[in-house]
């Protein structure tokens, strides 16, 4: 019999670095309460356009432990105009708005033309630099292009939301100092490349998220995802890395505060 004491479950301190409370059917206060009961004490509600960014900021002001981001999703990049930019700039003055985004490139859905997506990403990079806040980036089927544009824009504070790359991309992004935020699709049987990426990434570059209400963990697929389920992401990453759950929880929480300085 081992002389080691059993590891005690962690009751608090997890950070869901990316969720969309405004898209869930349940009242946000109930979702946040359930997350806190599960041990998730900090949530970042990511805006996807000026309206939902404003709603995220409202939720951050009304719900302790909730923070917001402000930006335009690549799906609606064609709608980004001067008024949109002014609205996002105004929101970034709020200390509870911790990042620019969700922005990026999505060449899978292609709901906005490529040139609009790239134009708007460049503008978001500039907003990130001007506001001295990190850039939350969505990437789908566009890794070469996203890395090129981030490099051209000298983007430094970068969080790659719902990381989808393989080991090589993880190493390239970590070498640039970017943070890799893993969602619950890391639990899907077909996504061994994500588990390999999570296992190989430097400890100080890993974040966890739910992207609620999307991408529920494997055991809950078919239902809406919730911030409380970020613990399933931590469990899977701990398993992939061969590290204790508590260690990965503590590491990813500390990393979130390094990635998003306004959380401090």
Secondary structure, DSSP 8 states (H G I E B T S, - for coil): ---S-------S-EEEEEE-GGGSSS-HHHHHHHHHHHTEEEEEE--SSHHHHHHHHHHHHHSTTEEEEE---GGGGGG--HHHHHHHHHHTTSTTEEEEEEEEEETTT--S-HHHHHHHHHHHHHHHHHHT-EEEEEEES-HHHHHHHHHHTT--SEEETT----HHHHHHHHHTT-EEEE-GGGGSTT-HHHHHHHHHS-GGGEEE---TTS---GGGTTS---GGGHHHHHHHHHHHHT--HHHHHHHHHHHHHHHSGGG-
